[in-house]
Amino acid sequence: MSIKNKDQQIVSKERVASFAEVYTAQNEVNAMLDLVDHEINKLESRFFEPACGDGNFLIEVLDRKLKVLSSKYKKNQFEFEKNSIVVNGSLYGIDVLSDNVVNTRKRLKKKFFQMYEYIFKNTMNQNFVKSINFIIDKNIIHGDALTLKKVNLDVPVIFSEWTIVNSKLKRRDFTLSELMSYTFEKGTLFSDEGKNVNLASPLKEYSFTDYDMAYIND
Ligand SMILES: C[S@@+](CC[C@H](N)C(=O)[O-])C[C@H]1O[C@@H](n2cnc3c(N)ncnc32)[C@H](O)[C@@H]1O
């Protein structure tokens, strides 16, 4: 397991040589994300970091989305939780190094639960907590961005689309390769943004569940 300080950009010379592992500095992350701040402010806008390291971009996107989420919904736990599923479900990453995957998941969970516990410490919903953990584990994958397969396995990287419809959760699974071909062709991930074009075909569709029961479909 790699250990690095908060502002350190390199773990080891070997990892730089083998995996081009140089983490992006916070001021550079901020400058790049400022260019798409209007998208980040939409809770449902999806972000994919294809070589996520320990999640420097995803963490900052989450931080910005949480500011919007809390300002809108901190007085309404039901709306806060429902929209948290959308927010956490909108962040995707893969990395070829397993410790980076573990660290990205940990950082996202820590940031989210710090806010959730602070606002709702006396009324925390344990099904919701399990669902957020489940979604983050599903969305941050130990995979190879070149082959679009899981590392050392001959199985494709699969991403789930999480949407809330009338307070119910809908999950659909897609292979990353299918999503990438549509994204390059049409410029969007999952959605057609209302343009009514042909979309990627899901590998699997799940029945609607309560929004806080994401983890029942493993
Ligand atoms: C330049 S770092 C960037 C990390 C992070 N995106 C950031 O900006 O801080 C490159 C990352 O790509 C990962 N990587 C290298 N080859 C990869 C591959 N084929 N598929 C997925 N990740 C890969 C490395 O493990 C490393 O974490």
The ligand as an ORCA input file, in Angstrom:
! r2SCAN-3c Opt
* xyz 0 1
  C      -0.613     11.116    -13.916
  S      -1.407     10.046    -12.678
  C      -2.920     10.926    -12.517
  C      -3.712     10.576    -11.306
  C      -4.926     11.458    -11.074
  N      -5.825     11.440    -12.211
  C      -4.512     12.869    -10.770
  O      -4.702     13.728    -11.655
  O      -4.018     13.138     -9.672
  C      -1.740      8.670    -13.702
  C      -2.527      7.533    -13.078
  O      -2.836      6.608    -14.112
  C      -2.794      5.305    -13.603
  N      -2.647      4.416    -14.768
  C      -1.539      4.172    -15.504
  N      -1.843      3.332    -16.516
  C      -3.174      3.073    -16.429
  C      -4.077      2.284    -17.190
  N      -3.681      1.591    -18.259
  N      -5.378      2.233    -16.797
  C      -5.801      2.905    -15.699
  N      -4.997      3.664    -14.946
  C      -3.705      3.763    -15.310
  C      -1.658      5.317    -12.624
  O      -1.758      4.294    -11.677
  C      -1.800      6.731    -12.025
  O      -2.597      6.677    -10.864
*
